[in-house]
């Protein structure tokens, strides 16, 4: 099970692919490979991500965020959140 992490602007209307074409391609590609996919969002808070992690119990989070709190320099916050909880994710880890 894969949880795609996207900006709220790309949140799907229902359970389905994100609204961004590039994120939609990732979602469709993972489904074609046989993975179940859900979408979570993070912008100024990690509460929704935390709730989705508890509900979905993903095997991996596919991180498609490029910013957090409207700033690219804060993109490490969701990554640190995932690392602290031991949740596997794609992309680079936070800077140590």
JOGIPE-V674509 format. One record per pair of residues at least 24 apart in sequence whose ideal C-beta (glycine too) atoms are under 8 Angstrom apart, sorted by the first residue. I is the first residue (numbers start at 1). J is the second residue. If there is no record, write none. Layout:
i->(I,I)
j->(J,J)
//
This chain:
i->(1,1,1,1,1,1,1,1,2,2,2,2,2,2,2,2,2,2,3,3,3,3,3,3,3,3,3,3,3,4,4,4,4,4,4,4,4,5,5,5,5,5,5,5,5,5,5,5,6,6,6,6,6,7,7,7,7,7,7,7,8,8,8,10,11,11,12,18,23,26,26,30,37,42,42,43,43,43,44,44,44,46,46,46,49,49,50,53,53,58,59,60,60,60,60,61,61,61,61,62,62,63,63,63)
j->(35,36,37,38,56,57,58,59,30,35,36,37,38,58,59,60,61,62,37,38,39,40,52,53,56,58,60,61,62,30,37,38,39,40,61,62,64,40,41,42,49,61,62,63,64,65,78,89,39,40,41,64,65,41,42,43,64,65,66,67,41,42,43,41,39,41,39,64,64,62,64,62,62,68,78,68,69,70,68,69,70,77,78,81,78,81,81,85,87,87,88,87,88,89,90,87,88,89,90,89,90,89,90,91)
//
